[in-house]
Structure formats: C-alpha cells, structure tokens
Amino acid sequence: MRQLLRRPRGLPAAVPAVTAALAAAALAVAACAADGGAAGSAAARTPAASGTGGATRGSGTGSPTGAPGTDGAPGSPTGTPAPAAPDAPRVPFGGHAGRYAAGTLRPSGEQAALDAKVVEHYRRWKAAFVRRGCGNGRYQVLSPDADHPYVAEAQGYGMVVTATMAGADPDAKKIFDGLLRYVLAHPSSITPGLLAAEQDASCRSVNGGDSATDGDLDVAYGLLLADRQWGSSGAFDYRGLALDRIRAIRKGEINPVTRLTKLGDWTDRGDEYYWVSRSSDWMIGHFRAFRRATGDPSWDEVIAAHQDLIAAQQTRYAPGTGLLADFVVGTRTDPKPAPREVLEDPHDGAYWWNACRTPWRIGDDAVASGDARSLAAVRRMSAWIRKETGGDPGRIAAGYTLAGRRLSEDAEAAFSAPFAVAAMADPGGQAWLDALWDEMASAAFGRRDYFSASVTLQAMITVSGNRWTP
C-alpha cells in the first residue's frame, strides 16, 4: 500500500454531442456514492468564506485583460469568454478541442468507443471516491490507500478531472465548486494561499497542516481549466483564485535558488530537505500554463531548470532506461537520486510510487506542446519499457531500479497507465499503445485503489484525445 508522507517521520511542522448526451445519461443514474455521501446531490453555490488565502467573486484580483485563449479559444476582456448559461461547459468532454503535437499517436479504433471507455472509468471512479461532506456544499476525493482519508493530491486530481469531464457529467461544476470550497477551507498553516496536505476522518488538517506541492499544482491548474470551461463570473472567480494560488506556489513551493519544486512550503534553507525535489512534481505542462496565465517570465526559468534536471538525471543515472528516481537530493550542487529513506522508504532513489507518474506528467507536456526536450525524455522511457516487456503491458512491474531491475513482481495500473501517455510520443509504439489502452480500458479497481484508479483515469483522458490546456 502506498503511503503519502509529506515529511520524514518525526520532523516537526515548520465529447461529440451524441457521445456527451449518452455519457450524461449514464452518469445521472450513477451519482450516488457509498460511505457517507451522494456525489450527485445538490451543493450550495455560495462563495467560500474569506480569509482562506483565495479570492471569491468580487475580490479584485486584477487578472490580465485581453489574454488570448489556447487551443483555439479566443480572448476576452476578462481572460475567458463567459458561457451562454452559468453551468454550460465551453469545452465539453468528447469535443476533442485540444491540440496535440504533430505525429502524436492515438489508440486504434472508433473515437466514440474510446470516449465511452473514459466515461465508464470516470463513472466508477466517481462512485468510489467522490464524497460530499466536511461542511455545507463541500465535496472531497477520498484516498483510502493513503496515510490519511483526505490528501491534497486527491483534491487536485478531482478538480482537474471534473473540469475536464464537464459535458459528460451534468454535476461536474457542482462537484468542482464543492471541491474548491473544501480546498479554501483547509489553507496551509505556513502559506495561507496553499492547501494543507492532509486531513483526518473528521476533516481536520493534521501533521502540521503545511502543504504538498503536487496538490497545489493541480489545484491551480484545475482552476485555470474551470475558468476556460465555465468562465469566472459565477460564485467563484476561478481565474483570480488561480492567479493567487500560482503566486503562492511561486513563493512557497519553488526553490528560489535552483528554480526546482520543493517538497512543500515546510522546507527552508535551514534544513537538508530544501535541496530535495520530487520527480512527480515536475509538471512541465502546468508550468507552461502558469506562464501563459500570469505573463511572469520566471516560469520560463522553472521550465528550463526542470528539463535540465530531467535530461541530466536520465543521462547520468539511467542511460539505458530513462527512468527517474522518486526523489533527487543535492539539487543545489550535485543533483543525484536519493539514498534510502530520505523521505519515505528504502526505494526513495528508485523508480517507485512517486516517479511512476513521470511518463504521464512529462508525456502530457510532450504531446500537448511538442517540446523537443519533453519528447526526448518520454521516448527514452517508452522505448525501454516496450523492449523490456516484449510489448506486454501485463509484464510492467510495480517498481524498478534506475538500471531497470524489477523491485516487485506485482502489477499495478499506476505503473502501467502512465506509459500509455509516453507511448503516444513513441514513433514505433502504435501496437504498444494499443495494448496499453486495452489494459487500461479493461482495468478493474476496488474502493481502496484510489491512487491507481485516479492515475489511470487521467492517462485515459489524454490518450483518448480529450486533454486540452487552459
């Protein structure tokens, strides 16, 4: 079972229209979730209370004006055109509005069938993990296989997913707003504009109440998606909230010396963890979106620093596999894979339960931007795993050394699904991509498989052609 530890033990806190209609009909009868909530029940549309580090409607955040949209979306005086109706999606699932780089592979088969598989997985994921509780109108994504019932990573996943699935799920905006209310109600104890990393079964922030970088990156990105999807003239100023959170991320979770992601806002110059970075936080596509949204050129430095580190780590420590370690230490002077138990367990320096997401995260940027460095990074990973497994996704192990030695005989969707995104950028990978898609589309999961189910769903969204950028 995967643990989500935010600091070492004992460290103090410092769709086409027809497809969309069919999907909506299916989801309308599947909204009720067990264990404490109905995912399809009504949520209040009142703004969250002030003082949580974010802006609600009328906060005067001063977002840039006349900013052009991406993926063909025009600009407007407020940054994003308002939809015709408050809850009507502008980028409905199944419309395939996102631009993918030239040469990007797609799974073989009819597009409607690919979309239907994504909706099916989403419906099961929603029923298993989306809950309503912890306060009026609030929703949460439950993480039963983490060390606490609610973790920042899960809420970020939920916001990105629901903003993307609008048009297939008639309750998407209601759930998104409920997740946002929950996020705003749990600010970091150190940086109020960020999200506290963990909450217990009573919805109280625990373990110091400080932040975890991956959750904040997805929350900010999800807010940008929501602004494009629904506009920001309703109960929440999504764009203003996104800009506030991006600024807080820049201040609290980006190392000002290395320009690399920190583990959270709890590290500072006085501890060794200030020079540690987690590879699953290296979300190049998110950084590009933050650059577009803010106009802040310092995000270009963040992108370059992470791409430099990825290339150097692959070349020096994994020349035959392209795999990345869960954690990299010594980022100021001599970045290298972490030794044992720097933060979580004996495999902190291996391709393990954090790094397993890197083919998806870097692959997302590769297929969306066509960036040569992202393409090169994921092609190395894809070519190796395709050869290593003989083209059989069932042979992908749940963990490897950077040299490619298996660390487990288990198979986990969290390890196989991300390679499907990487395969989209692999010129020789069509049969491999088809096999990976079939593996994802037929994957079963239980109510304690939040992590694998969430990673698989997001990989399926990209691989099916339904990813778009804000």
C-alpha positions as CSV (number, residue, x, y, z in Angstrom):
1,M,0.0,0.0,0.0
2,R,1.3,3.4,-0.9
3,Q,1.9,6.0,1.7
4,L,1.8,9.7,1.1
5,L,4.3,11.1,3.6
6,R,4.9,14.8,3.4
7,R,8.0,14.9,5.7
8,P,10.3,12.4,7.3
9,R,8.9,10.6,10.3
10,G,9.3,12.8,13.4
11,L,10.2,16.0,11.6
12,P,8.3,18.9,13.1
13,A,6.0,21.0,11.0
14,A,7.7,24.1,10.1
15,V,-17.4,14.7,-26.4
16,P,-19.5,15.0,-29.9
17,A,-23.0,15.9,-28.8
18,V,-24.3,12.3,-29.0
19,T,-21.4,11.0,-27.0
20,A,-21.9,13.7,-24.4
21,A,-25.6,13.1,-24.1
22,L,-25.2,9.4,-23.7
23,A,-22.4,9.9,-21.1
24,A,-24.6,12.4,-19.2
25,A,-27.5,10.0,-19.1
26,A,-25.3,7.2,-17.8
27,L,-23.8,9.4,-15.1
28,A,-27.1,10.8,-14.0
29,V,-28.1,7.4,-12.6
30,A,-24.7,6.6,-11.1
31,A,-24.1,9.6,-8.9
32,C,-24.9,8.1,-5.5
33,A,-21.8,7.0,-3.7
34,A,-21.4,4.8,-0.7
35,D,-19.8,5.5,2.7
36,G,-21.1,8.9,3.5
37,G,-22.3,10.9,0.5
38,A,-24.1,11.2,-2.7
39,A,-21.9,12.6,-5.4
40,G,-24.9,13.9,-7.4
41,S,-26.7,15.7,-4.6
42,A,-27.1,19.4,-4.5
43,A,-24.3,21.7,-3.5
44,A,-24.7,25.3,-2.3
45,R,-23.5,28.0,-4.7
46,T,-22.4,30.5,-2.1
47,P,-18.8,31.7,-2.2
48,A,-16.4,30.3,0.4
49,A,-15.7,32.3,3.5
50,S,-12.9,34.9,3.2
51,G,-9.6,34.6,4.9
52,T,-8.6,31.3,3.3
53,G,-5.9,32.7,1.1
54,G,-8.0,32.7,-2.1
55,A,-10.4,35.1,-3.8
56,T,-14.1,34.7,-4.2
57,R,-16.2,36.7,-6.7
58,G,-15.6,40.5,-6.3
59,S,-12.1,40.1,-4.7
60,G,-10.5,42.4,-7.2
61,T,-7.6,40.1,-8.1
62,G,-6.6,42.1,-11.2
63,S,-6.2,39.3,-13.7
64,P,-4.6,40.2,-17.1
65,T,-7.0,41.5,-19.7
66,G,-7.3,40.5,-23.3
67,A,-5.3,37.4,-22.8
68,P,-5.6,35.1,-25.8
69,G,-7.1,31.6,-25.3
70,T,-5.2,28.4,-26.1
71,D,-6.3,25.5,-28.3
72,G,-8.3,27.9,-30.5
73,A,-10.1,29.7,-27.7
74,P,-10.4,33.5,-28.3
75,G,-9.6,36.0,-25.6
76,S,-12.0,38.4,-23.9
77,P,-11.8,41.4,-21.6
78,T,-11.8,39.1,-18.5
79,G,-9.5,36.5,-19.9
80,T,-12.1,33.9,-20.8
81,P,-15.5,34.3,-22.5
82,A,-18.5,33.6,-20.3
83,P,-20.6,30.6,-21.3
84,A,-24.1,31.0,-22.6
85,A,-25.5,29.7,-19.3
86,P,-23.8,29.6,-15.9
87,D,-23.2,25.9,-15.8
88,A,-22.9,25.2,-19.6
89,P,-19.4,23.9,-20.5
90,R,-17.5,25.7,-23.2
91,V,-15.2,22.7,-23.8
92,P,-17.5,19.7,-23.3
93,F,-15.9,16.3,-22.9
94,G,-15.9,14.4,-26.2
95,G,-15.4,17.6,-28.3
96,H,-11.7,16.9,-28.7
97,A,-10.9,20.6,-28.6
98,G,-7.3,20.2,-27.5
99,R,-4.4,20.4,-29.9
100,Y,-1.9,17.6,-29.9
101,A,1.6,17.8,-31.4
102,A,2.1,16.6,-35.0
103,G,2.9,12.9,-35.1
104,T,1.2,12.1,-31.8
105,L,-0.2,8.5,-31.8
106,R,-3.8,7.6,-30.8
107,P,-5.2,4.2,-30.0
108,S,-6.7,2.3,-32.9
109,G,-10.5,2.1,-33.0
110,E,-13.5,4.4,-33.2
111,Q,-13.3,7.6,-31.3
112,A,-16.7,7.2,-29.8
113,A,-15.7,3.9,-28.3
114,L,-12.5,5.5,-26.8
115,D,-14.6,8.2,-25.2
116,A,-17.1,5.8,-23.9
117,K,-14.4,3.9,-22.0
118,V,-13.2,7.1,-20.4
119,V,-16.7,7.9,-19.2
120,E,-17.2,4.4,-17.9
121,H,-13.9,4.6,-15.9
122,Y,-14.9,8.1,-14.6
123,R,-18.3,6.9,-13.5
124,R,-16.7,4.1,-11.5
125,W,-14.1,6.4,-10.1
126,K,-16.7,9.0,-9.1
127,A,-18.9,6.4,-7.3
128,A,-15.9,5.0,-5.4
129,F,-14.1,8.1,-4.3
130,V,-16.1,11.3,-4.6
131,R,-17.8,12.2,-1.3
132,R,-20.0,15.1,-0.1
133,G,-19.3,16.2,3.5
134,C,-16.9,18.1,5.7
135,G,-19.2,21.1,5.6
136,N,-22.1,22.6,3.7
137,G,-21.7,22.2,-0.1
138,R,-18.3,20.7,0.1
139,Y,-17.0,17.7,-1.8
140,Q,-13.9,15.6,-1.3
141,V,-12.0,12.9,-3.1
142,L,-11.4,10.1,-0.7
143,S,-7.9,8.4,-0.6
144,P,-8.3,5.2,1.4
145,D,-4.9,3.9,0.3
146,A,-3.0,6.9,1.5
147,D,-2.0,7.6,5.1
148,H,-5.0,9.9,5.7
149,P,-8.5,9.9,4.3
150,Y,-8.1,13.2,2.5
151,V,-4.9,14.4,0.9
152,A,-4.1,17.4,-1.2
153,E,-3.1,15.3,-4.2
154,A,-6.5,13.8,-4.4
155,Q,-8.4,17.1,-4.3
156,G,-6.1,18.4,-7.1
157,Y,-6.8,15.3,-9.1
158,G,-10.6,15.8,-8.5
159,M,-10.5,19.4,-9.7
160,V,-8.6,18.7,-12.9
161,V,-10.8,15.6,-13.7
162,T,-14.2,17.3,-13.0
163,A,-13.3,20.4,-15.0
164,T,-12.3,18.1,-17.9
165,M,-15.4,15.8,-17.7
166,A,-18.0,18.6,-17.9
167,G,-20.4,17.8,-20.6
168,A,-20.3,14.2,-19.8
169,D,-21.2,14.7,-16.2
170,P,-24.1,17.2,-15.6
171,D,-22.9,17.5,-12.0
172,A,-19.3,18.4,-12.9
173,K,-19.4,22.1,-12.0
174,K,-21.3,21.4,-8.7
175,I,-18.6,18.9,-7.7
176,F,-15.8,21.1,-8.8
177,D,-17.2,24.0,-6.7
178,G,-17.6,21.7,-3.7
179,L,-14.0,20.6,-4.0
180,L,-13.0,24.2,-4.2
181,R,-14.9,25.0,-1.1
182,Y,-13.1,22.2,0.7
183,V,-9.7,23.4,-0.6
184,L,-10.4,27.0,0.5
185,A,-11.5,25.8,4.0
186,H,-8.1,24.0,4.5
187,P,-5.3,26.5,4.0
188,S,-1.7,25.7,4.8
189,S,-0.6,26.7,8.2
190,I,2.5,28.3,6.7
191,T,1.3,29.8,3.4
192,P,-2.5,30.5,3.5
193,G,-2.7,30.6,-0.3
194,L,-1.8,26.9,-0.4
195,L,-3.6,23.7,0.6
196,A,-2.9,21.8,3.8
197,A,-1.5,18.4,2.7
198,E,-3.6,16.0,4.8
199,Q,-6.9,15.8,6.7
200,D,-8.2,13.1,9.1
201,A,-11.6,11.4,9.1
202,S,-13.0,14.5,11.0
203,C,-11.8,16.7,8.1
204,R,-9.2,18.4,10.3
205,S,-5.8,19.2,8.9
206,V,-3.1,17.1,10.6
207,N,0.6,16.5,10.6
208,G,1.4,20.2,10.8
209,G,-1.1,21.5,8.3
210,D,1.5,22.5,5.8
211,S,1.5,22.0,2.1
212,A,2.4,19.4,-0.5
213,T,3.5,20.7,-3.9
214,D,1.7,18.3,-6.2
215,G,-1.7,19.1,-4.8
216,D,-1.2,22.8,-5.2
217,L,0.0,22.5,-8.7
218,D,-3.1,20.5,-9.7
219,V,-5.5,22.8,-7.8
220,A,-4.1,25.9,-9.6
221,Y,-4.2,24.1,-13.0
222,G,-7.8,22.9,-12.3
223,L,-8.8,26.5,-11.5
224,L,-7.4,27.6,-14.9
225,L,-9.4,24.8,-16.6
226,A,-12.5,25.9,-14.7
227,D,-12.1,29.4,-15.9
228,R,-11.9,28.3,-19.5
229,Q,-14.7,25.8,-19.0
230,W,-17.3,27.9,-17.2
231,G,-15.9,31.4,-17.0
232,S,-15.3,33.3,-13.8
233,S,-18.4,35.4,-13.4
234,G,-20.3,33.0,-11.2
235,A,-20.0,32.3,-7.5
236,F,-16.2,31.9,-7.8
237,D,-13.7,34.0,-9.7
238,Y,-11.8,30.9,-10.8
239,R,-9.2,32.9,-12.7
240,G,-8.5,35.2,-9.7
241,L,-8.2,32.2,-7.4
242,A,-5.8,30.5,-9.9
243,L,-3.6,33.6,-10.1
244,D,-3.5,33.9,-6.3
245,R,-2.5,30.2,-5.9
246,I,0.1,30.4,-8.7
247,R,1.7,33.3,-6.9
248,A,1.6,31.4,-3.6
249,I,3.2,28.3,-5.3
250,R,6.0,30.5,-6.7
251,K,6.7,31.9,-3.3
252,G,6.3,28.8,-1.1
253,E,7.0,25.8,-3.3
254,I,9.6,26.8,-5.9
255,N,13.2,26.9,-4.6
256,P,14.4,30.5,-5.5
257,V,18.0,29.2,-6.0
258,T,17.5,26.1,-8.1
259,R,14.1,27.1,-9.6
260,L,13.0,23.5,-8.8
261,T,9.9,22.4,-7.0
262,K,10.3,22.0,-3.2
263,L,8.6,19.2,-1.3
264,G,6.2,21.7,0.2
265,D,6.2,25.1,1.9
266,W,7.6,23.5,5.1
267,T,11.2,23.3,3.8
268,D,13.6,26.2,4.3
269,R,17.2,27.0,4.0
270,G,17.9,25.7,7.4
271,D,17.2,22.0,6.6
272,E,18.5,19.5,4.2
273,Y,15.1,19.0,2.5
274,Y,15.4,22.4,1.0
275,W,17.6,20.8,-1.6
276,V,15.4,17.8,-2.3
277,S,12.9,17.6,-5.2
278,R,10.2,15.0,-6.0
279,S,10.0,13.9,-9.7
280,S,6.3,13.5,-9.7
281,D,6.0,17.3,-9.1
282,W,7.8,18.1,-12.3
283,M,4.7,19.1,-14.2
284,I,6.1,20.9,-17.2
285,G,2.7,21.5,-18.8
286,H,1.4,23.1,-15.6
287,F,4.3,25.4,-15.5
288,R,3.6,26.5,-19.2
289,A,0.0,27.2,-18.3
290,F,1.1,29.3,-15.3
291,R,3.4,31.3,-17.6
292,R,0.6,32.0,-20.0
293,A,-1.9,32.9,-17.3
294,T,0.4,35.2,-15.3
295,G,2.7,36.6,-18.0
296,D,5.5,36.0,-15.5
297,P,8.7,35.1,-17.3
298,S,10.2,33.5,-14.2
299,W,8.2,30.4,-15.1
300,D,10.4,30.0,-18.2
301,E,13.3,29.6,-15.8
302,V,11.3,27.0,-13.8
303,I,10.6,25.0,-17.0
304,A,14.2,25.1,-18.1
305,A,15.5,24.1,-14.7
306,H,13.3,21.0,-14.6
307,Q,14.1,20.0,-18.2
308,D,17.8,20.4,-17.5
309,L,17.5,18.2,-14.4
310,I,15.4,15.5,-16.2
311,A,17.9,15.3,-19.0
312,A,20.9,15.2,-16.7
313,Q,19.4,12.5,-14.4
314,Q,18.5,10.3,-17.4
315,T,21.9,10.6,-19.0
316,R,24.0,10.2,-15.8
317,Y,21.9,7.7,-13.8
318,A,19.6,5.9,-16.2
319,P,21.2,5.9,-19.6
320,G,19.6,2.6,-20.5
321,T,16.1,3.1,-19.2
322,G,15.4,6.9,-19.0
323,L,13.7,6.2,-15.6
324,L,13.7,8.9,-12.9
325,A,14.0,8.5,-9.1
326,D,11.2,9.3,-6.7
327,F,13.4,12.0,-5.1
328,V,16.5,13.9,-6.1
329,V,18.8,15.2,-3.5
330,G,21.6,17.8,-3.5
331,T,19.9,19.9,-6.1
332,R,22.0,23.0,-5.4
333,T,25.4,21.4,-6.2
334,D,25.3,17.8,-7.3
335,P,21.7,16.5,-8.0
336,K,21.5,12.7,-7.7
337,P,19.0,10.0,-6.8
338,A,18.1,10.0,-3.1
339,P,19.7,7.4,-0.8
340,R,17.5,5.1,1.3
341,E,14.7,6.6,3.3
342,V,15.4,10.3,2.7
343,L,11.7,10.9,2.9
344,E,9.5,7.8,2.6
345,D,11.1,4.3,2.2
346,P,14.2,2.3,1.1
347,H,13.3,3.0,-2.6
348,D,13.4,6.8,-2.5
349,G,16.2,6.7,-5.1
350,A,14.3,4.3,-7.4
351,Y,11.5,4.4,-9.9
352,W,8.8,3.8,-7.3
353,W,5.4,5.1,-6.2
354,N,6.1,8.7,-6.9
355,A,8.2,8.5,-10.1
356,C,5.7,6.1,-11.7
357,R,3.8,9.2,-12.7
358,T,6.6,10.8,-14.6
359,P,5.9,9.2,-18.1
360,W,2.4,10.7,-17.8
361,R,3.4,14.1,-16.5
362,I,6.2,14.7,-18.9
363,G,4.3,12.9,-21.6
364,D,1.3,15.2,-21.2
365,D,3.6,18.1,-22.0
366,A,5.3,16.3,-24.9
367,V,2.0,15.6,-26.7
368,A,0.4,18.9,-25.9
369,S,3.4,21.2,-26.6
370,G,5.5,19.2,-29.0
371,D,8.5,20.4,-26.9
372,A,11.7,18.6,-28.2
373,R,13.1,18.0,-24.7
374,S,9.9,16.5,-23.3
375,L,9.6,14.3,-26.3
376,A,13.1,13.1,-26.0
377,A,12.6,12.3,-22.3
378,V,9.5,10.2,-22.7
379,R,10.7,8.5,-25.8
380,R,13.6,7.1,-23.8
381,M,11.3,5.7,-21.2
382,S,8.8,4.3,-23.8
383,A,11.4,2.6,-25.9
384,W,13.0,0.9,-22.9
385,I,9.8,-0.4,-21.3
386,R,8.4,-1.6,-24.7
387,K,11.6,-3.6,-25.2
388,E,11.8,-4.7,-21.5
389,T,8.3,-6.2,-21.5
390,G,8.2,-7.5,-25.1
391,G,5.2,-5.4,-25.8
392,D,3.1,-7.0,-23.0
393,P,1.7,-4.4,-20.5
394,G,1.0,-7.2,-18.1
395,R,4.7,-7.5,-17.6
396,I,5.3,-4.0,-16.3
397,A,6.4,-4.2,-12.7
398,A,5.4,-2.1,-9.8
399,G,8.8,-0.5,-9.4
400,Y,12.3,-0.6,-10.9
401,T,15.8,0.4,-10.1
402,L,17.1,3.1,-12.4
403,A,19.1,0.4,-14.2
404,G,15.9,-1.5,-14.9
405,R,15.9,-4.3,-12.3
406,R,12.4,-5.2,-11.1
407,L,11.7,-4.3,-7.5
408,S,8.4,-6.2,-7.4
409,E,6.6,-9.0,-9.1
410,D,3.3,-7.2,-8.7
411,A,1.5,-5.4,-11.5
412,E,-0.2,-2.0,-10.7
413,A,-2.2,0.3,-13.0
414,A,-0.4,3.3,-11.5
415,F,2.8,1.9,-13.1
416,S,1.4,0.8,-16.5
417,A,-1.1,3.6,-17.3
418,P,1.5,6.4,-17.4
419,F,3.5,4.6,-20.0
420,A,0.5,4.9,-22.4
421,V,0.9,8.6,-22.4
422,A,4.6,8.2,-23.1
423,A,3.8,5.8,-25.9
424,M,1.8,8.5,-27.7
425,A,5.1,10.2,-28.4
426,D,6.9,6.9,-29.4
427,P,7.2,6.7,-33.2
428,G,7.4,3.0,-33.1
429,G,4.8,2.5,-30.5
430,Q,1.4,2.1,-32.1
431,A,1.0,-1.6,-31.3
432,W,2.4,-0.9,-27.8
433,L,-0.1,2.0,-27.3
434,D,-3.0,-0.2,-28.4
435,A,-2.0,-2.9,-25.9
436,L,-1.7,-0.3,-23.1
437,W,-5.0,1.2,-24.0
438,D,-6.7,-2.2,-23.9
439,E,-5.1,-2.8,-20.5
440,M,-6.4,0.5,-19.1
441,A,-9.8,0.1,-20.6
442,S,-10.4,-3.3,-19.0
443,A,-8.8,-2.5,-15.6
444,A,-10.9,-3.2,-12.6
445,F,-10.3,-1.4,-9.3
446,G,-11.8,-1.5,-5.8
447,R,-12.7,1.1,-3.2
448,R,-9.2,1.1,-1.8
449,D,-7.5,1.7,-5.2
450,Y,-7.8,5.4,-5.3
451,F,-4.3,6.1,-6.5
452,S,-4.1,3.7,-9.4
453,A,-7.7,4.5,-10.4
454,S,-7.0,8.2,-10.4
455,V,-3.8,8.0,-12.4
456,T,-5.4,5.6,-14.9
457,L,-8.3,7.9,-15.4
458,Q,-6.1,10.9,-16.2
459,A,-3.9,8.9,-18.5
460,M,-7.1,7.7,-20.4
461,I,-8.3,11.3,-20.8
462,T,-5.0,12.2,-22.5
463,V,-4.6,9.0,-24.6
464,S,-8.3,9.2,-25.8
465,G,-7.7,12.7,-27.2
466,N,-9.7,14.5,-24.6
467,R,-6.9,16.5,-23.0
468,W,-6.9,20.3,-23.5
469,T,-4.9,23.1,-22.0
470,P,-6.3,26.3,-20.3
